[in-house]
């Protein structure tokens, strides 16, 4: 991702330009349905935290295609960026059944930049995504969290498991 693309995405996200103007300036996007997925894969391969952030901003404007879910699952497990909560929210909205394991691992992960967060908001977002997925595997992971050592995550998982069983 080059600086020109970053500036276009930032201006769009900040409301300094419209989507129509963005598309006129960034004509490559309108011709490339795999732009977001390929960009995320490149950011993953190059461990480019800035690109991850800009590409997520891009996705929030234009949506996240289903073909980006796999790379999002890989990214949510990495410790070199700070977009875990955004990725958890995206995977929640995608209802991507194959995300169960990465969401479970991330719910229990400890990322140094989140040391201040005593409410475990990343873990809670992952728990909600597991509930949204709702498969037998997701319920199994919720049950493991519900009986785990983190009281806040356990309480949230127990509450959400009850809603799945009602």
Secondary structure, DSSP 4 states (H G I P E B T S, - for coil): --HHHHHHHHHHHTTSS-HHHHHHH-HHHHT-TTHHHHHHHHHHHHT-HHHHHHHHHHHHHH---GGGHHHHHHHHT-SS-S-HHHHHHHHHHHT-GGGHHHHHHHHH---GGGTT-TT-HHHHHHHHHHHHH--HHHHHHHHHHHTSS-HHHHHHHHHHHHHHH-
